[in-house]
């Protein structure tokens, strides 16, 4: 059974020759991954040349960008509302649950621009 590269060569001791020599014996990184759109089940393959694709098609990239932006905007709206006083306990609890659901969804969309690290957006 192949070992992981990081167990064959410890990071603190890694050199280019040692790491290169260990590659054939290490678990290989996958050459196919699911499309980044969380609702898509298609696969993207590592290309022979050029930049690897994150999405199976342009429509998936657009759907990903749109849904992620809408989830972020919804999350900001709810977070701002909860920062202000007012509302009943039940209303506040409902909004807290809705905020948590949107953040749970957002985890699947990653954080390429660091927006989720904004202090107003704690996960
Ligand atoms: Zn897709």
Boltz pocket constraint, residues with backbone or C-beta under 6 A from the ligand:
constraints:
  - pocket:
      binder: B
      contacts: [[A, 35], [A, 36], [A, 37], [A, 40], [A, 41], [A, 42], [A, 55], [A, 56], [A, 57], [A, 60]]
      max_distance: 6.0
